[in-house]
Amino acid sequence: MKILVVGTGAREHAICRAIGEDAELHSIMSRKNPGISRISKFKILSEKDVEAVKNYALENKIDVAVIGPEAPLEMGIVDALQEEGIGCVGPTKEAARIETDKSFMRNLFEEHKIPGSLVYRVFDDAQDAGKFIDDFGKEVVIKPVGLTGGKGVKIMGEHLEDAHEAKNYVKEIIDNKIGGHPRVVIEERLLGEEFTVQAFVDGKHVVPMPAAQDHPSAYEGDKGPITGGMGSYSNKDGLLPFLNRKDYDKSVKIMEKTVKAIKNEVGPYRGILYGQFMLCRDGPRLVEYNARFGDPEAMNVLPLLNSSFVEVSQNIVDGKLKKVDFESKATVCKYVVPRGYPETAASNQVIEVDEAKINDAGAIVYYAAVDQNDDKIYTSSSRALGLVGIGETIEEAEEICEKATSYVEGDVYHRSDVGTADLIGKRMRHMEQIRQGNI
Ligand code: GLY
């Protein structure tokens, strides 16, 4: 079996490692990822060059392609590959609208009466949007409808001071077509704790993975600008310290209903579905979907996979997904990023990664937005590498992961609080206050 992984980052490195030697592994990446290049036959080209990816797949007689990032999905890479008879782990362009078009996603919830939605409106006109913000009178979240690499969402009370700033941002999105369209979704601001459930989907069956929690803020104590995600953790029981089985199951139900609704509207969804939820007083509500693995959350679940990723991929393609097995362990992932990230990242700097010591500490390294040149590893303007600790408890996994960060040298930083008892305790107390109606 020949399997092609499309994508350049740590998420794709984690996918490649999960495939291991179970297949002849090929990859397409936009620059030389030191981890992926070591374990696959690879070609450097843009992941968004659909024609070139298709030609590579045909020339190399690829059986199944796994699409890592969302941008090629939006460009119809799966449609192009499927037309040539190549099976794909990733949805078609239309089905990927669950991520690439936030108005499609919200309307789907409304039309199919899927639980877990929220108050929202879609606007093309800044004045109408402004009137809605005034009339609504409560804090809102402003989202461009299209893709913004996770950096387009702004929350009133966090990134936007007041209604005036919210209206200015709406105008900026519409005038500058941020996210590719002159359109904005305005949603009520939810109060709660965010968490992620990812699932394998074969068009019909939804097989969920352990829950995880990401940390989007750049600095310790959840301060600073929003990033692509600074780290994440998962627990041995597949739940989170503030998330019980009942609420996890409700989230999975929401994902199942969504998959059914997508099938009815635009055809079957095959691939990975990433549900980002807010756990509110009345249960989980859907914040957004991604049509792919999360980054960093892929690194929490893939190292625990006991089932063969190759078999699971083939079953997704064939519509015959069965139970998928994960090891019962806790994980903590911390991203090491260039100094100044995300705003003024120290790019083109050499970093030294002592992989032997990282492995001796019991951790795994997944390379992200770095470039390998003459055996040296250079930073770029994005996250450099993810380190993952695995243990019987989150505490143990965190200790392993934190130790591993000391074996990366260069102009970099990481959030040492991800997965610590202090921060998790804060999350649990926050959720308890919400449950009791105190906030
Ligand atoms: N963890 C956020 C994302 O994957 O988009």
Residues whose N, C-alpha, C, O or C-beta is under 5 A from the ligand:
A	BS01	LIG	G150 D214 G228 G229 F293 G294 D295 P296
